[in-house]
């Protein structure tokens, strides 16, 4: 999907660049480029994904614990 950004006449280049970077980050383009920039062995990919899953689970647990503590107060 091509990314289109319209630049207004009086808009500075820095803000246009920021907007472009934000859109790319939202679409996951940077992550995909980093991911495909080198070959990753299947075993390494599984290991990396397992670590990501654990990290996400820990984040969710912390979030739940914080919510429960707030409810108790």
N, CA, C and O atoms as CSV, one atom per row, in Angstrom:
chain,resi,resn,atom,element,x,y,z
A,1,UNK,N,N,0.836,-1.164,0.000
A,1,UNK,CA,C,0.000,0.000,0.000
A,1,UNK,C,C,0.893,1.244,0.000
A,1,UNK,O,O,1.662,1.439,0.941
A,2,UNK,N,N,0.811,2.079,-1.021
A,2,UNK,CA,C,1.659,3.271,-1.082
A,2,UNK,C,C,1.226,4.309,-0.045
A,2,UNK,O,O,0.042,4.479,0.245
A,3,UNK,N,N,2.216,4.982,0.492
A,3,UNK,CA,C,1.950,6.022,1.477
A,3,UNK,C,C,1.983,7.367,0.771
A,3,UNK,O,O,2.972,7.712,0.125
A,4,UNK,N,N,0.899,8.125,0.897
A,4,UNK,CA,C,0.823,9.445,0.281
A,4,UNK,C,C,0.715,10.499,1.366
A,4,UNK,O,O,-0.091,10.383,2.290
A,5,UNK,N,N,1.531,11.519,1.240
A,5,UNK,CA,C,1.498,12.627,2.181
A,5,UNK,C,C,1.388,13.914,1.389
A,5,UNK,O,O,2.191,14.178,0.494
A,6,UNK,N,N,0.400,14.703,1.723
A,6,UNK,CA,C,0.253,16.001,1.057
A,6,UNK,C,C,0.959,17.052,1.899
A,6,UNK,O,O,0.772,17.129,3.114
A,7,UNK,N,N,1.761,17.849,1.240
A,7,UNK,CA,C,2.516,18.897,1.919
A,7,UNK,C,C,1.820,20.228,1.672
A,7,UNK,O,O,1.577,20.614,0.528
A,8,UNK,N,N,1.506,20.920,2.754
A,8,UNK,CA,C,0.869,22.223,2.639
A,8,UNK,C,C,1.928,23.260,2.289
A,8,UNK,O,O,3.115,23.053,2.540
A,9,UNK,N,N,1.499,24.364,1.715
A,9,UNK,CA,C,2.434,25.399,1.257
A,9,UNK,C,C,3.322,25.945,2.375
A,9,UNK,O,O,4.527,26.108,2.188
A,10,UNK,N,N,2.735,26.224,3.520
A,10,UNK,CA,C,3.492,26.845,4.600
A,10,UNK,C,C,3.974,25.850,5.658
A,10,UNK,O,O,4.397,26.258,6.740
A,11,UNK,N,N,3.914,24.571,5.362
A,11,UNK,CA,C,4.295,23.549,6.330
A,11,UNK,C,C,5.799,23.270,6.260
A,11,UNK,O,O,6.334,23.039,5.176
A,12,UNK,N,N,6.476,23.289,7.398
A,12,UNK,CA,C,7.915,23.006,7.391
A,12,UNK,C,C,8.200,21.534,7.096
A,12,UNK,O,O,7.380,20.658,7.368
A,13,UNK,N,N,9.358,21.290,6.544
A,13,UNK,CA,C,9.752,19.948,6.150
A,13,UNK,C,C,9.846,19.004,7.352
A,13,UNK,O,O,9.559,17.813,7.232
A,14,UNK,N,N,10.250,19.539,8.512
A,14,UNK,CA,C,10.398,18.708,9.711
A,14,UNK,C,C,9.069,18.079,10.125
A,14,UNK,O,O,9.028,16.907,10.501
A,15,UNK,N,N,7.986,18.851,10.058
A,15,UNK,CA,C,6.690,18.305,10.452
A,15,UNK,C,C,6.197,17.271,9.444
A,15,UNK,O,O,5.550,16.291,9.816
A,16,UNK,N,N,6.503,17.492,8.177
A,16,UNK,CA,C,6.117,16.511,7.157
A,16,UNK,C,C,6.867,15.200,7.393
A,16,UNK,O,O,6.295,14.114,7.305
A,17,UNK,N,N,8.164,15.329,7.695
A,17,UNK,CA,C,8.968,14.144,7.980
A,17,UNK,C,C,8.444,13.401,9.202
A,17,UNK,O,O,8.358,12.173,9.195
A,18,UNK,N,N,8.091,14.151,10.261
A,18,UNK,CA,C,7.539,13.524,11.463
A,18,UNK,C,C,6.263,12.761,11.142
A,18,UNK,O,O,6.065,11.639,11.609
A,19,UNK,N,N,5.398,13.379,10.341
A,19,UNK,CA,C,4.143,12.745,9.974
A,19,UNK,C,C,4.398,11.462,9.180
A,19,UNK,O,O,3.753,10.438,9.403
A,20,UNK,N,N,5.356,11.539,8.245
A,20,UNK,CA,C,5.709,10.379,7.435
A,20,UNK,C,C,6.231,9.239,8.313
A,20,UNK,O,O,5.832,8.086,8.145
A,21,UNK,N,N,7.121,9.568,9.245
A,21,UNK,CA,C,7.681,8.552,10.136
A,21,UNK,C,C,6.604,7.920,10.999
A,21,UNK,O,O,6.612,6.710,11.223
A,22,UNK,N,N,5.669,8.744,11.487
A,22,UNK,CA,C,4.581,8.230,12.315
A,22,UNK,C,C,3.712,7.249,11.529
A,22,UNK,O,O,3.311,6.208,12.051
A,23,UNK,N,N,3.427,7.589,10.275
A,23,UNK,CA,C,2.609,6.708,9.434
A,23,UNK,C,C,3.338,5.399,9.175
A,23,UNK,O,O,2.742,4.324,9.252
A,24,UNK,N,N,4.633,5.489,8.867
A,24,UNK,CA,C,5.434,4.280,8.625
A,24,UNK,C,C,5.467,3.396,9.861
A,24,UNK,O,O,5.363,2.174,9.755
A,25,UNK,N,N,5.611,4.004,11.026
A,25,UNK,CA,C,5.658,3.236,12.265
A,25,UNK,C,C,4.317,2.545,12.503
A,25,UNK,O,O,4.274,1.387,12.917
A,26,UNK,N,N,3.231,3.259,12.241
A,26,UNK,CA,C,1.891,2.701,12.422
A,26,UNK,C,C,1.660,1.502,11.503
A,26,UNK,O,O,1.054,0.510,11.908
A,27,UNK,N,N,2.139,1.599,10.286
A,27,UNK,CA,C,1.954,0.536,9.301
A,27,UNK,C,C,2.894,-0.642,9.545
A,27,UNK,O,O,2.684,-1.726,8.999
A,28,UNK,N,N,3.918,-0.440,10.354
A,28,UNK,CA,C,4.855,-1.520,10.647
A,28,UNK,C,C,5.921,-1.691,9.581
A,28,UNK,O,O,6.500,-2.771,9.458
A,29,UNK,N,N,6.186,-0.667,8.822
A,29,UNK,CA,C,7.147,-0.758,7.725
A,29,UNK,C,C,8.570,-0.901,8.253
A,29,UNK,O,O,9.344,-1.714,7.748
A,30,UNK,N,N,8.914,-0.109,9.270
A,30,UNK,CA,C,10.270,-0.192,9.823
A,30,UNK,C,C,10.568,-1.577,10.359
A,30,UNK,O,O,11.652,-2.122,10.151
A,31,UNK,N,N,9.594,-2.136,11.050
A,31,UNK,CA,C,9.764,-3.459,11.630
A,31,UNK,C,C,9.951,-4.506,10.533
A,31,UNK,O,O,10.784,-5.403,10.665
A,32,UNK,N,N,9.185,-4.394,9.461
A,32,UNK,CA,C,9.290,-5.341,8.353
A,32,UNK,C,C,10.637,-5.224,7.652
A,32,UNK,O,O,11.237,-6.233,7.279
A,33,UNK,N,N,11.109,-4.004,7.473
A,33,UNK,CA,C,12.404,-3.803,6.813
A,33,UNK,C,C,13.509,-4.408,7.656
A,33,UNK,O,O,14.393,-5.088,7.136
A,34,UNK,N,N,13.462,-4.161,8.963
A,34,UNK,CA,C,14.475,-4.735,9.847
A,34,UNK,C,C,14.411,-6.258,9.826
A,34,UNK,O,O,15.435,-6.939,9.841
A,35,UNK,N,N,13.185,-6.775,9.791
A,35,UNK,CA,C,12.990,-8.219,9.833
A,35,UNK,C,C,13.545,-8.900,8.578
A,35,UNK,O,O,14.161,-9.961,8.675
A,36,UNK,N,N,13.335,-8.310,7.424
A,36,UNK,CA,C,13.752,-8.937,6.185
A,36,UNK,C,C,15.112,-8.478,5.680
A,36,UNK,O,O,15.509,-8.835,4.571
A,37,UNK,N,N,15.832,-7.692,6.473
A,37,UNK,CA,C,17.124,-7.192,6.003
A,37,UNK,C,C,18.221,-8.259,6.061
A,37,UNK,O,O,19.270,-8.097,5.439
A,38,UNK,N,N,17.989,-9.343,6.799
A,38,UNK,CA,C,18.958,-10.428,6.866
A,38,UNK,C,C,18.213,-11.747,7.035
A,38,UNK,O,O,17.047,-11.771,7.427
A,39,UNK,N,N,18.907,-12.847,6.732
A,39,UNK,CA,C,18.291,-14.152,6.848
A,39,UNK,C,C,18.271,-14.579,8.306
A,39,UNK,O,O,19.256,-14.428,9.028
A,40,UNK,N,N,17.142,-15.110,8.719
A,40,UNK,CA,C,16.997,-15.600,10.081
A,40,UNK,C,C,16.647,-17.075,10.028
A,40,UNK,O,O,15.675,-17.477,9.389
A,41,UNK,N,N,17.450,-17.867,10.704
A,41,UNK,CA,C,17.196,-19.308,10.700
A,41,UNK,C,C,15.842,-19.591,11.345
A,41,UNK,O,O,15.422,-18.872,12.252
A,42,UNK,N,N,15.159,-20.637,10.880
A,42,UNK,CA,C,13.848,-20.963,11.453
A,42,UNK,C,C,13.884,-21.183,12.966
A,42,UNK,O,O,12.963,-20.775,13.674
A,43,UNK,N,N,14.930,-21.818,13.457
A,43,UNK,CA,C,15.020,-22.043,14.905
A,43,UNK,C,C,15.168,-20.721,15.654
A,43,UNK,O,O,14.584,-20.535,16.722
A,44,UNK,N,N,15.952,-19.808,15.088
A,44,UNK,CA,C,16.105,-18.490,15.710
A,44,UNK,C,C,14.792,-17.721,15.677
A,44,UNK,O,O,14.453,-17.028,16.636
A,45,UNK,N,N,14.055,-17.839,14.587
A,45,UNK,CA,C,12.774,-17.157,14.463
A,45,UNK,C,C,11.799,-17.667,15.527
A,45,UNK,O,O,11.101,-16.879,16.165
A,46,UNK,N,N,11.757,-18.991,15.713
A,46,UNK,CA,C,10.873,-19.554,16.745
A,46,UNK,C,C,11.267,-19.053,18.130
A,46,UNK,O,O,10.409,-18.703,18.940
A,47,UNK,N,N,12.572,-19.022,18.395
A,47,UNK,CA,C,13.066,-18.562,19.687
A,47,UNK,C,C,12.699,-17.095,19.920
A,47,UNK,O,O,12.273,-16.721,21.013
A,48,UNK,N,N,12.866,-16.270,18.888
A,48,UNK,CA,C,12.536,-14.850,19.002
A,48,UNK,C,C,11.044,-14.648,19.251
A,48,UNK,O,O,10.650,-13.837,20.089
A,49,UNK,N,N,10.218,-15.394,18.513
A,49,UNK,CA,C,8.766,-15.254,18.672
A,49,UNK,C,C,8.314,-15.731,20.053
A,49,UNK,O,O,7.400,-15.156,20.645
A,50,UNK,N,N,8.961,-16.787,20.565
A,50,UNK,CA,C,8.622,-17.268,21.906
A,50,UNK,C,C,8.961,-16.201,22.949
A,50,UNK,O,O,8.196,-15.985,23.889
A,51,UNK,N,N,10.105,-15.537,22.782
A,51,UNK,CA,C,10.480,-14.460,23.701
A,51,UNK,C,C,9.477,-13.313,23.625
A,51,UNK,O,O,9.109,-12.735,24.648
A,52,UNK,N,N,9.035,-12.984,22.409
A,52,UNK,CA,C,8.043,-11.924,22.240
A,52,UNK,C,C,6.735,-12.280,22.930
A,52,UNK,O,O,6.112,-11.438,23.577
A,53,UNK,N,N,6.325,-13.544,22.783
A,53,UNK,CA,C,5.087,-13.973,23.437
A,53,UNK,C,C,5.203,-13.843,24.954
A,53,UNK,O,O,4.285,-13.356,25.614
A,54,UNK,N,N,6.339,-14.283,25.504
A,54,UNK,CA,C,6.546,-14.170,26.949
A,54,UNK,C,C,6.523,-12.713,27.400
A,54,UNK,O,O,5.922,-12.379,28.422
A,55,UNK,N,N,7.177,-11.854,26.635
A,55,UNK,CA,C,7.222,-10.439,26.968
A,55,UNK,C,C,5.806,-9.857,26.977
A,55,UNK,O,O,5.443,-9.102,27.879
A,56,UNK,N,N,5.019,-10.214,25.971
A,56,UNK,CA,C,3.645,-9.704,25.892
A,56,UNK,C,C,2.790,-10.229,27.040
A,56,UNK,O,O,1.976,-9.493,27.597
A,57,UNK,N,N,2.973,-11.499,27.394
A,57,UNK,CA,C,2.221,-12.060,28.514
A,57,UNK,C,C,2.570,-11.348,29.821
A,57,UNK,O,O,1.685,-11.032,30.617
A,58,UNK,N,N,3.866,-11.099,30.039
A,58,UNK,CA,C,4.284,-10.403,31.256
A,58,UNK,C,C,3.707,-8.994,31.307
A,58,UNK,O,O,3.294,-8.521,32.366
A,59,UNK,N,N,3.682,-8.323,30.150
A,59,UNK,CA,C,3.095,-6.983,30.085
A,59,UNK,C,C,1.628,-7.025,30.483
A,59,UNK,O,O,1.163,-6.195,31.264
A,60,UNK,N,N,0.895,-8.004,29.935
A,60,UNK,CA,C,-0.524,-8.115,30.240
A,60,UNK,C,C,-0.748,-8.397,31.719
A,60,UNK,O,O,-1.655,-7.838,32.336
A,61,UNK,N,N,0.093,-9.276,32.288
A,61,UNK,CA,C,-0.038,-9.585,33.712
A,61,UNK,C,C,0.201,-8.342,34.573
A,61,UNK,O,O,-0.545,-8.085,35.518
A,62,UNK,N,N,1.231,-7.579,34.246
A,62,UNK,CA,C,1.507,-6.356,35.000
A,62,UNK,C,C,0.339,-5.378,34.902
A,62,UNK,O,O,-0.040,-4.733,35.879
A,63,UNK,N,N,-0.217,-5.288,33.696
A,63,UNK,CA,C,-1.341,-4.392,33.479
A,63,UNK,C,C,-2.545,-4.808,34.329
A,63,UNK,O,O,-3.203,-3.969,34.946
A,64,UNK,N,N,-2.821,-6.110,34.352
A,64,UNK,CA,C,-3.934,-6.615,35.155
A,64,UNK,C,C,-3.711,-6.363,36.634
A,64,UNK,O,O,-4.627,-5.956,37.348
A,65,UNK,N,N,-2.471,-6.609,37.098
A,65,UNK,CA,C,-2.161,-6.395,38.509
A,65,UNK,C,C,-2.359,-4.932,38.892
A,65,UNK,O,O,-2.898,-4.637,39.959
A,66,UNK,N,N,-1.923,-4.012,38.023
A,66,UNK,CA,C,-2.096,-2.585,38.299
A,66,UNK,C,C,-3.572,-2.231,38.392
A,66,UNK,O,O,-3.982,-1.477,39.274
A,67,UNK,N,N,-4.376,-2.781,37.473
A,67,UNK,CA,C,-5.815,-2.495,37.492
A,67,UNK,C,C,-6.445,-3.019,38.771
A,67,UNK,O,O,-7.288,-2.350,39.368
A,68,UNK,N,N,-6.041,-4.221,39.198
A,68,UNK,CA,C,-6.607,-4.797,40.424
A,68,UNK,C,C,-6.222,-3.964,41.646
A,68,UNK,O,O,-7.034,-3.767,42.550
A,69,UNK,N,N,-4.979,-3.476,41.669
A,69,UNK,CA,C,-4.554,-2.638,42.791
A,69,UNK,C,C,-5.350,-1.351,42.827
A,69,UNK,O,O,-5.723,-0.882,43.903
A,70,UNK,N,N,-5.617,-0.769,41.656
A,70,UNK,CA,C,-6.393,0.469,41.598
A,70,UNK,C,C,-7.824,0.243,42.063
A,70,UNK,O,O,-8.413,1.114,42.703
A,71,UNK,N,N,-8.382,-0.906,41.752
A,71,UNK,CA,C,-9.756,-1.212,42.160
A,71,UNK,C,C,-9.862,-1.361,43.668
A,71,UNK,O,O,-10.874,-0.988,44.261
A,72,UNK,N,N,-8.811,-1.911,44.299
A,72,UNK,CA,C,-8.816,-2.130,45.732
A,72,UNK,C,C,-8.807,-0.822,46.500
A,72,UNK,O,O,-9.322,-0.758,47.616
A,73,UNK,N,N,-8.237,0.209,45.930
A,73,UNK,CA,C,-8.107,1.498,46.623
A,73,UNK,C,C,-9.400,2.199,46.727
A,73,UNK,O,O,-9.466,3.296,47.281
